[in-house]
Each structure stands twice: as C-alpha cells, then as structure tokens.
Amino acid sequence: MKKKVLGKLLSVSLVAAMSVGMMTGCGSTETATTTTETTQTESAAKTETAVTEAETKTEDTAAATGKVYYLNFKPEQAEAWEKLAAKYTEETGVQVDVQTAASGTYESTLKSEIAKTDAPTLFQVNGPVGLATWKDYCYDLSGSDIYSQVKSDDFVLKEGDEVKGIAYVVETYGIIYNVDILNDYFTKDYAVVKSVEEINNFDTLKAVADSIQENKDDLGVKGAFTSAGMDSSSDWRFKTHLANLPIYYEYQADGIGSTDAIKGTYLDNYKAIWDLYITDATCAPTVLSSKTGEDSVAEFALGEAVFYQNGTWAYGDLSSNGMADESLGMLPIYIGAEGEENQGLCTGSENYWCVNKNASEEDIQATLDFINWAVTSEEGCTALSSEMGFVCPFKAFDSYPASNPLINIANDYVSNGKTSVAWTFTTMPSENWKNGVGSALLEYAQGTGDWAAVETAFVDGWATEYAASNN
C-alpha cells in the first residue's frame, strides 16, 4: 500500500474576468446587451462548475484520509489515550476515536465491536493464544513503518513471515511495598529481618508478613497485604498474574514454552502464596467478592497495608493518590520454588497492537500512520513514556525514559543479575480457563470450596480449554 501524505487542503480562489466590447456600426445596442448577458451566464456557469468540482475534490480528499478507531485495553490509561488522540486529530485532521473496555471485559467487548460496521481499526491481543483467536483479523505489519521502529523481533507476534502484532509496552509486576512502613518495621524488636535485601524467598516473606500482621496495631496498619479483591477490576491479579508463577516454574522444570496439558507441579506453591495473601490481609477472606481494585489502591496509598501485588502500570494510580516516589519499592513474588533467591520481577507484554485487515484501505493507512506517529513523534513518545509511564520497545524511546520509579527498580533487578520471570500467562488457553481458576480461588477463600477444586480448574480446565480451542 502506498503511503498517503496528509496535509492541509489549499483553498482555491476563482476569478472570472469578463471583457465586454461595445458593439457599434451595424450592431445595435440590444445585440450588445444580449451578448453581454450570454457571456455573464456562461461565466457564472463555469464558476459554479469549478466550485462544485473543488467541493467534490475536498470531500474525496477528506474521505481518503481515513479514520482510526482504537479499542483500548488499559482503563488506567484511557484519559491519556483520549488526550493523545485529540492532539493527533488537531494536527492532522484525521479522526481518532478511543473506546476503552471495562476491566476484565476486553475479549467480550472486542467480539461485540469487531462485528459492527464501524469496527475497531486498532485492537490488541495478549500473546500467542490471543493471536490464535484473532489472527484472521490481523493485517500484515511486516512492510509497515512501525515495524521498522521495533528494536527486536522479540516484541512481535508472527505467523510465518507475516507480522500480526507488535508489542507497544513492556511491563513488570511483583509485590509493591511501602518503603516507609517497612523501614519502620525493621526498627522494631519483633522484626524478623532488618533490611529488605533479606527478603529473597517465600519463607522469609511469610515470616515478615506474619510478623507485621501480628503487630499491625503497633505499626498503624490494617494488614500486611491489601485486600485480594476478586471482582473483575482486581481478580486478574491472581487468576492470571499470580498463576503465572506456577506455570513459569513448571515450564522451566520441563524445558518447554507452552503445553496443551499443564501438570500442576507447583500448585502447592500457588496455594501457599494465596493463603498468605488472604490471611495476612486488611480484611477477612469471606468478603473478597465485594473488594475491588480501587479498594486495594486506596488501602495501599493510605498506608493501611505494607504489600500490594501489582505492576509498573499501577504507578499512575498510586501517584495520583498521594504516594511519593521514594515511598515505593517492589519485590519479586516468591512462592517457595528452588533457586528463587536469584529470581527477579515478572517482565513481559500482553499488549500487542493489531490492525484490522477488514477495515477500508483508507482506515488501515490512517491507523498505521497514527501508531507510527505515536512511537516516533515528540508528542507521542512523551505521552507514552511520561504520562502513561510505559517502557516501549521502539527505537525512539531511548531518548524518552519512562517517568516511573517502579521501572527503575525493575531495571535494577536486571542490572544486579536477577533472572526475570517470563510472562507465561500469555500461553493460558482461554479467558474461560482464567475465570474457572478465579471462581475456584474465591470459593476456597470464602470457605465454600476446597483447594482440590482449584487444582481441578487449573489442570483439567487447561486441557479442556486447549482441546476446545483446537476444534
């Protein structure tokens, strides 16, 4: 597809110059008048035709610019994306609409929106499993400008030689902690360790959390961990992000990168960390179904809890709730696996841009132009790095480091030789599988189900969903 150049339309001024000679001699005054009227009529007709042609050309040019409809995955960046879209429209005249799916509803929203006449021209998938579902809608980006900006093919999804998706942000998650409260804890006689560097395995993490929970009144907190909310705004932290750890360690042990039949080798470790989250917490486990992501943010920002499982993307929420950069730290999620003392944070991406190949040629080009502008222009790079706090895998971002202390912490783990935990949850078989695990976790926490149901949802549910996806 040839690249179209967007620019301002030039207005054309049409001037009709009429020269009417006075007819004398054998010509009468009536003849001269008739000739003049005829000339004026013809000139007016020409002017009208020229104006009509100019208007038609303007309409055609406007249509040729196309439009962009971005179905955004990340609610926490919705306002920033809308602001950036408006800036692009102001600069280019190209319409860019941003709609953000509610937390936990992206797949269902995409299914609904993609079937409409005005379907998203830009959407995202979460990795290989997501691509398997949506690959028939994905435009080949191999010849695009944005693909030439990617630092490495490590950040793209391919099918054969075709580039179907490009990661636009690399993120990291772990256990965020309140530096001020933890430092206060280290001064206490009952503290089991005296520095955060000593917390490098599950047993030590549990000992510290148990100690904080036991002495919460003295420390002025409600619990060691924030509430593990299990509504749709929060449950993904546990049915997806926490579940990544037992999958990662099973893959490591078996030397694989995916499987159609998970064994559940590390489910006892999954249970241990989940028990810690729901026991040493700000609330009783029986009320987790009513707790939200906003509750967790508020509890942590208000100093009611010391630990909060989340990622680098949470910085904006914490900062806007009054937390200072120097009060934020992050630990790996330890589950008791062998060698975890050398473990770093969980790092990867589930945010791959895909362009809808079923959109019109004009809309496809408009979309390609928009995302390339977003990762190459000063306005776009500043918005993604500073306002959204993203680490982006594009060449221009070497000059635009993210303004996010949690990212600096993540980089420190890498610099110190710690092994980052890969995002294996992009190999999870389906959203239904995650929901099954989430429901079983909640039932277990509330005391209305047992851990065996979690194991069944994890192992049997995995095989069932993989088989279903291949039929």
C-alpha positions in Angstrom: 0.0 0.0 0.0 1.4 3.4 -1.0 1.9 5.8 1.9 -0.6 8.8 1.6 0.7 12.2 2.6 -1.6 14.1 5.0 -1.7 17.8 4.6 -3.9 20.8 4.8 -6.3 21.5 1.9 -5.5 24.6 -0.1 -8.4 26.8 -0.8 -8.6 27.9 -4.5 -9.9 31.4 -5.3 -11.7 31.5 -8.7 -11.7 34.9 -10.5 -14.0 35.5 -13.6 -12.7 38.3 -15.8 -15.2 39.5 -18.3 -14.4 41.9 -21.1 -17.4 43.2 -23.0 -16.8 45.3 -26.1 -19.4 47.9 -27.1 -20.9 46.9 -30.4 -21.2 49.8 -32.9 -21.8 50.3 -36.6 -24.1 47.6 -37.9 -24.6 46.1 -34.4 -27.5 47.5 -32.2 -27.5 48.3 -28.5 -29.9 45.3 -28.0 -27.4 42.9 -29.6 -24.6 44.2 -27.4 -26.7 43.8 -24.3 -27.7 40.2 -25.3 -24.1 39.3 -25.9 -23.1 40.7 -22.5 -25.8 38.7 -20.7 -24.8 35.5 -22.6 -21.1 36.0 -21.6 -22.1 36.6 -17.9 -24.3 33.5 -17.9 -21.5 31.3 -19.4 -19.0 32.7 -16.9 -21.3 32.1 -14.0 -21.9 28.5 -15.2 -18.2 27.9 -15.4 -17.7 29.4 -11.9 -20.4 27.2 -10.5 -18.9 24.1 -12.2 -15.4 24.9 -10.8 -16.8 25.4 -7.3 -18.7 22.1 -7.5 -15.5 20.3 -8.7 -13.5 21.9 -5.8 -16.1 20.8 -3.3 -16.1 17.3 -4.7 -12.3 17.1 -4.6 -12.3 18.3 -1.0 -14.8 15.6 0.0 -12.8 13.0 -1.8 -9.6 14.1 -0.1 -11.3 14.1 3.3 -12.5 10.6 2.7 -9.1 9.4 1.5 -7.5 10.4 4.9 -9.5 7.6 6.6 -10.2 7.4 10.3 -9.0 5.5 13.4 -11.0 3.6 16.0 -8.8 2.3 18.8 -10.3 -0.2 21.3 -8.0 0.3 24.3 -7.3 -2.5 26.7 -6.0 -0.4 29.6 -8.5 1.5 31.7 -5.8 3.3 33.7 -4.5 5.0 30.5 -7.9 5.8 29.0 -7.8 9.5 29.6 -4.2 9.8 28.3 -5.1 7.9 25.1 -8.0 10.2 24.5 -5.9 13.2 25.0 -3.2 11.9 22.6 -5.9 11.1 20.0 -7.3 14.6 20.2 -3.8 16.1 19.7 -3.3 14.0 16.6 -6.6 15.0 15.2 -5.8 18.6 15.8 -2.5 18.3 14.0 -3.7 16.2 11.0 -7.4 16.5 10.8 -7.7 12.7 11.0 -10.5 11.5 13.2 -9.2 9.2 16.0 -11.8 7.7 18.4 -10.7 5.8 21.5 -13.0 3.4 23.4 -11.8 1.6 26.5 -13.1 -1.7 27.5 -14.0 -2.1 31.2 -11.5 -4.0 33.2 -11.8 -7.8 32.6 -14.1 -7.4 29.6 -11.8 -6.8 26.7 -12.3 -10.1 24.9 -16.1 -9.8 25.1 -16.1 -6.2 24.1 -13.8 -6.9 21.1 -16.1 -9.7 20.0 -19.0 -7.3 20.1 -17.3 -4.4 18.5 -15.5 -6.3 15.7 -18.9 -7.4 14.3 -20.1 -3.9 13.8 -20.0 -1.9 10.6 -17.7 0.7 12.2 -15.4 -1.9 13.8 -12.1 -1.1 15.6 -9.3 -0.4 13.2 -6.8 -0.9 16.0 -7.1 -3.5 18.8 -4.8 -5.8 20.8 -4.2 -9.4 21.6 -2.4 -10.7 24.7 0.1 -13.0 23.0 0.2 -16.3 21.0 -3.1 -17.6 22.4 -4.8 -14.3 21.8 -3.4 -14.2 18.3 -4.7 -17.7 17.6 -8.2 -16.3 18.2 -7.9 -13.1 16.2 -5.3 -13.8 13.5 -7.8 -13.8 10.7 -8.5 -10.1 11.5 -4.8 -9.1 11.7 -3.2 -7.0 8.9 0.3 -8.0 8.0 2.6 -5.3 9.5 5.8 -6.6 8.0 6.0 -3.8 5.5 4.8 -1.0 7.8 6.7 1.9 9.2 6.0 0.9 12.8 7.6 -2.5 12.3 10.8 -0.8 11.2 10.8 1.1 14.5 10.7 -2.1 16.7 14.0 -2.8 18.4 13.7 -6.6 18.1 11.5 -9.3 16.8 11.3 -10.4 20.4 8.5 -7.9 20.6 6.4 -9.1 17.7 3.9 -11.9 17.0 4.4 -13.7 13.7 2.6 -16.2 11.7 5.1 -17.5 9.1 6.7 -14.4 7.6 3.7 -12.2 8.4 3.9 -9.8 11.4 0.5 -10.0 13.0 1.1 -8.0 16.2 3.6 -5.6 17.7 4.1 -5.0 21.4 3.8 -1.4 22.4 4.7 -1.7 26.0 6.9 -3.9 28.1 5.7 -4.2 31.7 6.8 -5.6 35.1 5.0 -6.7 38.1 5.7 -8.1 41.6 4.9 -7.2 45.2 4.9 -3.4 45.6 5.8 -2.4 49.1 5.6 0.8 51.2 9.2 1.7 51.9 8.4 4.0 54.9 6.3 1.4 56.8 8.7 -1.4 56.1 11.7 0.7 57.3 9.7 1.4 60.5 9.1 -2.3 60.9 12.8 -3.0 60.6 13.5 -0.9 63.7 11.1 -3.0 65.9 12.3 -5.6 68.3 9.8 -8.1 66.8 11.1 -7.6 63.3 12.4 -10.9 61.9 14.7 -9.2 59.4 16.4 -5.8 59.4 16.5 -4.9 55.7 14.5 -5.5 52.6 17.5 -7.2 51.0 17.0 -10.1 53.4 13.5 -10.8 51.9 14.6 -13.0 49.0 12.5 -16.2 49.3 9.0 -17.3 50.3 9.8 -18.4 53.8 11.3 -15.0 54.7 8.4 -13.1 53.0 5.9 -15.2 55.0 7.8 -14.6 58.3 7.8 -10.9 57.7 4.1 -10.8 56.7 3.1 -12.9 59.7 5.1 -10.6 62.0 3.5 -7.5 60.5 0.0 -9.0 60.8 0.6 -9.9 64.4 1.8 -6.4 65.2 -0.4 -4.4 62.9 -1.8 -2.1 65.6 1.7 -1.1 66.7 2.6 -0.4 63.1 -0.6 1.5 62.4 -1.7 -0.7 59.5 -4.8 -2.9 58.9 -2.8 -5.8 57.5 0.4 -6.9 55.8 -1.3 -7.2 52.3 -4.0 -5.2 50.7 -7.3 -7.0 50.1 -7.2 -9.6 47.3 -10.3 -8.3 45.6 -12.0 -10.9 43.4 -14.3 -8.7 41.3 -13.5 -8.1 37.6 -11.4 -5.0 38.4 -9.0 -7.0 40.6 -9.2 -10.8 40.1 -6.9 -10.8 37.1 -4.1 -10.1 39.6 -4.5 -13.6 41.0 -6.1 -15.8 38.3 -3.7 -14.6 35.7 -0.6 -12.7 37.1 -0.2 -14.8 40.3 -1.0 -18.0 38.4 1.9 -17.1 36.1 4.4 -18.3 38.7 3.5 -22.0 39.0 3.2 -22.1 35.2 6.6 -20.5 34.8 8.4 -22.8 37.1 6.7 -25.9 35.6 7.8 -24.8 32.1 11.4 -24.2 33.5 11.5 -27.7 35.0 10.2 -29.4 31.9 12.2 -27.2 29.4 9.1 -26.1 27.5 7.5 -22.8 26.4 3.8 -24.0 26.3 1.7 -27.1 26.7 -1.8 -28.4 26.0 -1.8 -30.2 29.3 -0.4 -28.5 32.4 0.5 -30.9 35.2 0.2 -28.5 38.1 3.6 -29.3 39.6 3.8 -26.1 41.6 0.1 -25.8 42.7 1.1 -26.4 46.4 3.3 -23.3 46.0 0.4 -21.4 44.4 -1.7 -22.3 47.5 1.0 -21.1 49.9 1.2 -17.6 48.4 -2.6 -17.4 48.0 -3.0 -18.4 51.7 -0.6 -15.7 52.7 -2.4 -13.0 50.7 -5.8 -13.8 52.1 -4.7 -14.5 55.7 -2.2 -11.6 56.4 -4.6 -9.0 54.9 -6.6 -5.9 55.6 -9.9 -7.9 55.5 -11.4 -11.3 56.2 -11.3 -13.6 53.2 -15.0 -14.1 53.3 -15.6 -10.5 51.9 -13.2 -10.7 48.9 -16.0 -11.0 46.4 -17.0 -7.4 47.2 -13.5 -6.0 47.2 -12.3 -4.1 44.1 -9.1 -2.9 42.5 -9.8 0.6 43.8 -10.0 -0.7 47.4 -6.6 -2.2 47.0 -5.1 1.1 45.7 -6.8 3.1 48.5 -5.6 0.7 51.2 -2.0 0.8 50.0 -1.9 4.6 49.3 -3.4 5.4 52.7 -0.8 3.3 54.5 -3.2 0.6 55.6 -1.1 -2.2 54.1 2.6 -2.8 53.5 2.4 -5.1 50.4 0.3 -4.8 47.2 0.7 -7.2 44.3 0.6 -5.2 41.1 2.8 -3.8 38.3 4.6 -0.8 36.9 1.3 0.3 35.4 -0.1 1.0 38.9 2.3 3.9 39.4 -0.1 6.5 38.0 -2.9 5.4 40.4 -0.6 5.4 43.4 1.0 8.8 42.5 -2.4 10.4 42.0 -3.4 9.1 45.4 -0.6 10.9 47.0 2.2 8.4 47.2 5.7 9.8 46.8 8.2 8.1 44.5 10.6 7.4 47.3 7.9 5.5 49.2 7.6 2.9 46.6 9.6 -0.4 46.3 8.9 -3.7 44.6 9.8 -7.3 45.5 9.6 -10.4 43.4 6.6 -12.8 44.0 8.2 -15.6 45.9 6.3 -19.0 46.0 9.0 -21.3 47.5 10.5 -22.6 44.3 14.0 -23.8 44.3 16.6 -21.1 43.4 14.1 -18.2 43.8 16.7 -16.2 45.7 18.0 -15.3 42.2 14.6 -14.5 40.9 13.7 -11.1 39.5 10.4 -9.5 38.7 7.9 -10.8 36.2 8.5 -9.0 32.9 6.9 -9.2 29.5 4.0 -7.9 27.5 0.4 -8.9 26.8 -0.2 -5.7 24.8 0.3 -6.3 21.1 -1.2 -3.9 18.7 -3.1 -5.4 15.7 -4.6 -3.6 12.8 -7.9 -4.8 11.5 -7.3 -6.0 8.0 -11.0 -5.9 7.2 -11.1 -2.1 7.6 -11.1 0.0 4.5 -7.8 0.8 2.8 -8.0 4.4 3.9 -8.7 3.5 7.5 -5.9 0.9 7.6 -3.5 3.6 6.3 -4.8 6.1 8.8 -4.3 3.7 11.6 -0.8 2.8 10.5 0.1 6.5 10.3 -1.4 7.1 13.8 0.5 4.4 15.7 3.8 5.2 13.8 3.3 8.9 14.9 2.6 7.7 18.5 6.0 6.0 18.7 8.2 8.4 16.7 6.9 11.9 17.3 7.9 14.0 20.4 4.2 14.3 21.4 3.6 10.6 21.2 6.8 9.5 22.8 6.3 12.0 25.7 2.7 10.9 26.3 3.6 7.2 26.3 6.7 7.5 28.4 5.8 10.3 30.8 2.0 10.4 31.0 1.3 6.7 30.6 4.6 5.5 32.2 5.3 3.0 29.5 8.6 1.3 28.6 8.2 0.9 24.8 10.3 -1.4 22.6 10.8 1.2 19.8 14.0 3.0 18.8 12.9 6.5 19.6 12.3 5.7 23.3 16.0 5.5 24.1 15.6 9.3 24.3 12.4 9.1 26.4 12.9 7.1 29.6 9.7 6.4 31.5 9.0 8.7 34.5 8.2 5.7 36.8 10.3 4.7 39.8 8.9 1.1 39.7 10.5 0.7 36.2 13.8 1.9 37.7 13.5 -0.8 40.3 12.8 -3.4 37.7 15.9 -2.3 35.8 18.0 -2.6 39.0 17.0 -6.2 39.4 18.2 -6.9 35.9 21.4 -5.0 36.5 22.1 -7.0 39.6 21.9 -10.2 37.7 18.5 -11.4 38.8 16.6 -13.6 36.4 13.3 -12.1 35.2 10.2 -14.3 35.3 8.7 -14.6 31.8 5.1 -13.8 31.2 3.9 -17.4 30.6 0.3 -16.4 31.2 0.1 -15.4 27.5 0.0 -19.2 26.9 -3.0 -19.7 29.1 -5.7 -21.5 27.0 -8.6 -19.1 27.3 -10.4 -16.5 29.3 -12.8 -19.2 30.4 -9.8 -21.1 32.0 -8.9 -18.0 33.9 -12.4 -17.4 35.1 -12.7 -21.0 36.2 -9.5 -20.7 38.3 -10.7 -17.3 39.7 -14.0 -18.7 40.8 -12.3 -21.7 42.5 -9.9 -19.4 44.3 -12.7 -17.2 45.6 -14.7 -20.3 46.7 -11.7 -21.6 48.6 -11.0 -18.2 50.2 -14.6 -17.9 51.3 -14.7 -21.4 52.8 -17.3 -22.5 50.4 -14.9 -24.7 48.3 -11.7 -26.6 48.8 -8.3 -26.4 47.2 -9.0 -29.6 45.2 -11.4 -27.5 43.2 -8.7 -25.0 42.3 -6.4 -27.9 41.2 -9.2 -29.3 39.0 -9.9 -25.9 37.5 -6.2 -25.4 36.8 -5.3 -28.8 35.4 -8.4 -30.3 34.0 -9.7 -26.9 32.9 -6.5 -26.3 31.0 -6.8 -29.5 29.0 -10.4 -28.9 28.3 -10.0 -25.4 27.1 -7.0 -26.2 24.9 -8.9 -29.0 23.3 -11.9 -26.7 22.7 -9.7 -24.0 21.1 -8.3 -26.6 18.6 -11.6 -27.8 17.4 
